[in-house]
Amino acid sequence: MAYKFPIFLHLRNKQHLPKIYQREMDKKQLNFISFSQYIVFVIVLAATAARSDDETPIPASLDGVQAWFDANVKPLADRAGTLEKALEAAEAKPKTIKVRADGSGEFKTLTEAVKSVPKKNTERVIVDIGPGKYTEKVTIEKDQPFITFVGTGAEKPTLSFDGTAAKYGTVYSATLQVDSDFFMASNLIIENTAPRPDGVSKLQQALALRIGGTMAAVYNVKMIGFQDTLCDDRGVHFYKDCYIEGTVDFIFGRGKSIYLQTEIHVLADVPNQLTFIAAQAREKDSEDVGYSFVHCKVDGKGKGAFLGRPWMPMPITVYSYCTMSAVVNPEGWTNNRNPESEKNVFFGEYKNTGPGADPAGRVKFAKQLTEAEAKPFLSLGYIKGSSWLLPPPKV
């Protein structure tokens, strides 16, 4: 006797099915199929759904990036049952609190607003930040997940502080320090106003933003500093439409992140100081971390900026479809004066353009990637984004 199994499907998944199943769904009928057909059906559906959510490649043309994002990073209403359970529960009942420098909101400072979020928070808290400058050093603790910072108004509000490694230690010098999971930020300026390091004195690192929690998304945020501007520290992260400027290692850490359509701005050269963009901090083979820069604009002043260096022994850094000005050093990458590190780094480039992307002068330990080699860095699968990444919040 052949057992029969029902197909229970939402009609929006019809495009993932073989034609025979699509026709039956068009009839809006409940169908029964054999066990072998059922197994094939489940495999096909699971594989195609996973591909559509996580493996659809970022298009080679910049013109197609926003359409790709809209199709692959849909709001909660279209993602029910596919996201992390804790995230879905938190997003179901969002709470908004207002911060206004003029006193017209519930809080006058971001520090006060963050302190109002309970420990082990289970609901999305959107901190609506009004215009102006907020001079304060803000920390979101590890047990305060699901916090969103959103700037409102015609001009981005600015969060500003002047902390340095000399006073706080490098990773704790950040103007905004995020240790919790599921953080989001949109439409802000985050700056560290400490003086530019002179290349001689010690402990002059000064972070604008540090993200030490996982599953964080940052949209349309301007990060301003000199040395160590962004500490992309731990977990999986996504940055889109951002601006990051600096001098030395101004994107660094042990995160696994995609930077999409983001401007990377190198500040002018100064005596006694080399310029490095990325210092990815992978230490050993077992660490699944790395940085993928896609459709980014690398520009600025000067001519000696290196795309990356091995701050730690086994960094992974890849630039794909990026435009690079002459600010990039023709060699592209540095071994950090340690030839032994060359055998352990993964420094890759794929279909970049502009005078700074010329492969002719590149160091031998960097790779011009093939399509197959670049593919893992060119989809949300790199950060398992289909299970947690949501579009920018609306206030």
Solvent accessible surface area in square Angstrom, and as a share of the most:
residue,aa,sasa,rsa
1,M,214,0.95
2,A,71,0.55
3,Y,152,0.58
4,K,117,0.50
5,F,59,0.25
6,P,42,0.27
7,I,18,0.09
8,F,155,0.64
9,L,44,0.22
10,H,116,0.52
11,L,88,0.44
12,R,125,0.45
13,N,38,0.19
14,K,64,0.27
15,Q,120,0.53
16,H,34,0.15
17,L,9,0.04
18,P,46,0.29
19,K,142,0.60
20,I,93,0.47
21,Y,19,0.07
22,Q,32,0.14
23,R,139,0.51
24,E,45,0.20
25,M,17,0.07
26,D,89,0.46
27,K,117,0.49
28,K,161,0.68
29,Q,105,0.47
30,L,98,0.49
31,N,28,0.15
32,F,116,0.48
33,I,13,0.06
34,S,26,0.17
35,F,116,0.48
36,S,75,0.48
37,Q,80,0.35
38,Y,66,0.25
39,I,71,0.36
40,V,84,0.48
41,F,9,0.04
42,V,62,0.35
43,I,107,0.55
44,V,43,0.25
45,L,34,0.17
46,A,59,0.46
47,A,52,0.41
48,T,25,0.14
49,A,31,0.24
50,A,52,0.40
51,R,125,0.46
52,S,41,0.26
53,D,61,0.32
54,D,25,0.13
55,E,92,0.41
56,T,48,0.28
57,P,81,0.51
58,I,3,0.02
59,P,38,0.24
60,A,64,0.50
61,S,61,0.39
62,L,93,0.46
63,D,138,0.71
64,G,25,0.24
65,V,0,0.00
66,Q,86,0.38
67,A,68,0.53
68,W,14,0.05
69,F,7,0.03
70,D,80,0.41
71,A,60,0.47
72,N,18,0.09
73,V,3,0.02
74,K,83,0.35
75,P,69,0.43
76,L,49,0.24
77,A,95,0.74
78,D,66,0.34
79,R,21,0.08
80,A,69,0.53
81,G,72,0.69
82,T,66,0.38
83,L,12,0.06
84,E,71,0.32
85,K,181,0.77
86,A,59,0.46
87,L,2,0.01
88,E,38,0.17
89,A,65,0.51
90,A,0,0.00
91,E,28,0.13
92,A,67,0.52
93,K,140,0.59
94,P,75,0.47
95,K,109,0.46
96,T,64,0.37
97,I,6,0.03
98,K,94,0.40
99,V,0,0.00
100,R,44,0.16
101,A,47,0.36
102,D,116,0.60
103,G,38,0.36
104,S,86,0.56
105,G,23,0.22
106,E,108,0.49
107,F,49,0.20
108,K,114,0.48
109,T,47,0.27
110,L,2,0.01
111,T,41,0.24
112,E,83,0.37
113,A,0,0.00
114,V,4,0.03
115,K,159,0.67
116,S,56,0.36
117,V,5,0.03
118,P,84,0.53
119,K,121,0.51
120,K,165,0.70
121,N,11,0.06
122,T,97,0.56
123,E,69,0.31
124,R,6,0.02
125,V,6,0.04
126,I,19,0.10
127,V,0,0.00
128,D,3,0.02
129,I,2,0.01
130,G,0,0.00
131,P,78,0.49
132,G,41,0.39
133,K,120,0.51
134,Y,9,0.03
135,T,102,0.60
136,E,20,0.09
137,K,50,0.21
138,V,2,0.01
139,T,49,0.29
140,I,0,0.00
141,E,78,0.35
142,K,164,0.70
143,D,55,0.29
144,Q,6,0.03
145,P,23,0.14
146,F,10,0.04
147,I,0,0.00
148,T,1,0.00
149,F,0,0.00
150,V,9,0.05
151,G,4,0.04
152,T,31,0.18
153,G,49,0.47
154,A,116,0.90
155,E,137,0.61
156,K,64,0.27
157,P,1,0.01
158,T,18,0.11
159,L,4,0.02
160,S,5,0.03
161,F,45,0.19
162,D,82,0.42
163,G,2,0.02
164,T,30,0.17
165,A,5,0.04
166,A,70,0.54
167,K,153,0.65
168,Y,73,0.28
169,G,29,0.28
170,T,38,0.22
171,V,48,0.27
172,Y,121,0.46
173,S,0,0.00
174,A,0,0.00
175,T,0,0.00
176,L,0,0.00
177,Q,12,0.05
178,V,0,0.00
179,D,31,0.16
180,S,0,0.00
181,D,52,0.27
182,F,19,0.08
183,F,0,0.00
184,M,14,0.06
185,A,1,0.01
186,S,11,0.07
187,N,35,0.18
188,L,4,0.02
189,I,36,0.18
190,I,0,0.00
191,E,24,0.11
192,N,5,0.03
193,T,74,0.43
194,A,3,0.02
195,P,109,0.68
196,R,60,0.22
197,P,6,0.04
198,D,70,0.36
199,G,36,0.35
200,V,110,0.63
201,S,60,0.39
202,K,179,0.76
203,L,100,0.50
204,Q,46,0.21
205,Q,41,0.18
206,A,7,0.06
207,L,0,0.00
208,A,0,0.00
209,L,0,0.00
210,R,24,0.09
211,I,0,0.00
212,G,16,0.15
213,G,4,0.04
214,T,37,0.21
215,M,33,0.15
216,A,0,0.00
217,A,2,0.02
218,V,0,0.00
219,Y,5,0.02
220,N,58,0.30
221,V,2,0.01
222,K,68,0.29
223,M,0,0.00
224,I,43,0.22
225,G,3,0.03
226,F,55,0.23
227,Q,33,0.15
228,D,9,0.05
229,T,0,0.00
230,L,0,0.00
231,C,1,0.01
232,D,0,0.00
233,D,15,0.08
234,R,126,0.46
235,G,27,0.26
236,V,31,0.18
237,H,0,0.00
238,F,0,0.00
239,Y,0,0.00
240,K,6,0.02
241,D,57,0.29
242,C,6,0.03
243,Y,43,0.16
244,I,0,0.00
245,E,23,0.10
246,G,0,0.00
247,T,0,0.00
248,V,12,0.07
249,D,11,0.06
250,F,0,0.00
251,I,0,0.00
252,F,8,0.03
253,G,2,0.02
254,R,41,0.15
255,G,0,0.00
256,K,24,0.10
257,S,0,0.00
258,I,0,0.00
259,Y,0,0.00
260,L,0,0.00
261,Q,62,0.27
262,T,1,0.01
263,E,48,0.21
264,I,0,0.00
265,H,40,0.18
266,V,0,0.00
267,L,33,0.16
268,A,41,0.32
269,D,69,0.36
270,V,44,0.25
271,P,111,0.70
272,N,118,0.60
273,Q,27,0.12
274,L,91,0.45
275,T,5,0.03
276,F,13,0.05
277,I,0,0.00
278,A,1,0.01
279,A,0,0.00
280,Q,1,0.00
281,A,1,0.01
282,R,28,0.10
283,E,73,0.33
284,K,119,0.51
285,D,109,0.57
286,S,94,0.61
287,E,33,0.15
288,D,94,0.49
289,V,21,0.12
290,G,0,0.00
291,Y,0,0.00
292,S,0,0.00
293,F,0,0.00
294,V,0,0.00
295,H,17,0.08
296,C,2,0.01
297,K,108,0.46
298,V,1,0.01
299,D,21,0.11
300,G,27,0.26
301,K,136,0.58
302,G,33,0.31
303,K,150,0.64
304,G,22,0.21
305,A,0,0.00
306,F,20,0.08
307,L,0,0.00
308,G,0,0.00
309,R,41,0.15
310,P,10,0.06
311,W,110,0.39
312,M,52,0.23
313,P,67,0.42
314,M,32,0.14
315,P,0,0.00
316,I,31,0.15
317,T,1,0.01
318,V,0,0.00
319,Y,0,0.00
320,S,0,0.00
321,Y,33,0.12
322,C,0,0.00
323,T,69,0.40
324,M,2,0.01
325,S,36,0.24
326,A,53,0.41
327,V,3,0.02
328,V,4,0.02
329,N,28,0.14
330,P,91,0.57
331,E,84,0.38
332,G,0,0.00
333,W,0,0.00
334,T,20,0.12
335,N,29,0.15
336,N,56,0.29
337,R,215,0.78
338,N,69,0.35
339,P,96,0.60
340,E,114,0.51
341,S,9,0.06
342,E,60,0.27
343,K,155,0.65
344,N,57,0.29
345,V,19,0.11
346,F,64,0.27
347,F,2,0.01
348,G,0,0.00
349,E,2,0.01
350,Y,14,0.05
351,K,130,0.55
352,N,25,0.13
353,T,77,0.45
354,G,40,0.38
355,P,103,0.65
356,G,4,0.03
357,A,10,0.07
358,D,79,0.41
359,P,78,0.49
360,A,93,0.72
361,G,40,0.38
362,R,28,0.10
363,V,28,0.16
364,K,204,0.87
365,F,36,0.15
366,A,16,0.12
367,K,89,0.38
368,Q,91,0.41
369,L,12,0.06
370,T,77,0.45
371,E,131,0.59
372,A,78,0.60
373,E,60,0.27
374,A,0,0.00
375,K,127,0.54
376,P,76,0.48
377,F,18,0.08
378,L,9,0.05
379,S,11,0.07
380,L,2,0.01
381,G,27,0.26
382,Y,20,0.08
383,I,0,0.00
384,K,130,0.55
385,G,0,0.00
386,S,25,0.16
387,S,33,0.22
388,W,12,0.04
389,L,1,0.00
390,L,13,0.07
391,P,32,0.20
392,P,50,0.32
393,P,28,0.18
394,K,191,0.81
395,V,96,0.55
